[in-house]
Amino acid sequence: MTDISNTCISWCPAGMGVRSNDGDISLLAIENTEDSSSLPQLPENLTGVQYIYIPLETLLVRHFQFPLKHPRFLDKDILLEELADTAGIEPDEWWLSWQTNTVDDGISGLVFGLKKKNKEDMQNTSPWQGAPLLLVDGWQRLNHCLQDHSDAAVIDMDEEGVFFGVFKQGTWLGMRRLNADMSDKDVCTSIAQQTLWSLQSMGFDAETMPILGHITGDFSVGLTISEENIQADALSELAPRHVINLNLPEPRAKEALNLRHGSWAKRKTSANIQAWYRPALFAAAIVILWLGLTIADNYRLTSKIAAMDASIEQAFHRGLPEQPVIIDALAQLRQAAGGKGIASQSNVSQQLYVISQAFQDTPWEMQSLTIDKAGVSLAGKVSSLDTLNTIKEKLSKFSGQSVRIADTDLKGNEVAFKVRW
């Protein structure tokens, strides 16, 4: 049997579909097992698998909402703890993937849990391990039906069952699959009623939200809601689940909800590495040049500060020959003369030295700096809150004062900040 290259696969507990590079789709039977989520044996002649659709019903699917200011603050540990409390799972048994969006009260989204036993089997079995994208079929189907619509319930039928979910405020509140013989009118009506109840439990409001997607007339009647709210396309006949899955638009790797992410992401081939070698080398050269210029500027700044401090100390000894310099020479001179004043030259020099020392350890993008009798106010930009906390600790260490973060603003991948001491 010849190899089938550049293939895409759709799998569910009842069967499998394989699409070749020329678009031909083959439907294959798989052996029934006691565990419906166990991996099927894929044909050994499959090579160059582009992506595999994982059946929604074999995954743990839960909605979540947290009072966090940005999705970057969410991690798997927070989700695992939440799922352990609400779904009673054992955290060590699941591999999580999730989608989030910012809402009024924080962040909201869906999390999908893949059993780690299945993950290990995929990692150790060809051609599972060769596929860079492992996608959730229900997620792909329902998002394709939703397109650019806002709040709505979405239903997408096929011969073997129905996908459905509720989308509100830019995020999915729930997603589910029910399997049944949808060609049987009575069964179709019963599944429609169960679907409506599940949608309502997810947050569907029939009076304010439309129903989108693809459904048959019998299913539409079984929903028992106003026809005006049903904006789904009417199907005269149903296609097999895998045929619909494999005829979806080709997923974009950067936009897809991929179960293979983080430490499990597929490594790039040597050809891909070679293609990116020159741009990466050029970028590295720019970074090295920038570091060199920054270090040179810091050296010049440190030299100027040292020269200013030396001249101030000489003036101090001429004015107060019997006293040692403790911290601020010019301030001591003014105190000895009984005078008070605004920020001294020495204090400015001292604070610049503090800033340069901290900057040398942990660089940041400087935006503004004010030094007066009230203290120091410094504004800049860094890449993360962890870097900002490190800068705060360094400034406190070198200044010997308590440094406080006066303001922060998250913008994309940057954190704008202002600190005072």
Secondary structure, DSSP 8 states (H G I E B T S, - for coil): ---B-S-EEEEETTEEEEE-TTS-EEEE-----SSTTS-----TTB-S--EEEE-GGGSEEEEEEE--SSGGG--HHHHHHHHHHHT---GGGEEEEEEEEEETTEEEEEEEEEEHHHHHHHHTSTTGGG-SEEEEHHHHHHHHHHTT--SEEEEEEETTEEEEEEEETTEEEEEEEEE--TTSHHHHHHHHHHHHHHHHHHT--TTT--EEEEEEHHHHHHT-S-GGGB-SEEESS---HHHHHHTS----TTTS-BSS-GGGS----HHHHHHHHHHHHHHHHHHHHHHHHHHHHHHHHHHHHHHHHHHHHHHHHHH-TTS---S-HHHHHHHHTT---SS-HHHHHHHHHHHHHHHHHS--EEEEEEEETTEEEEEEEES-HHHHHHHHHHHHHHH-S--EEEEEEEETTEEEEEEE-
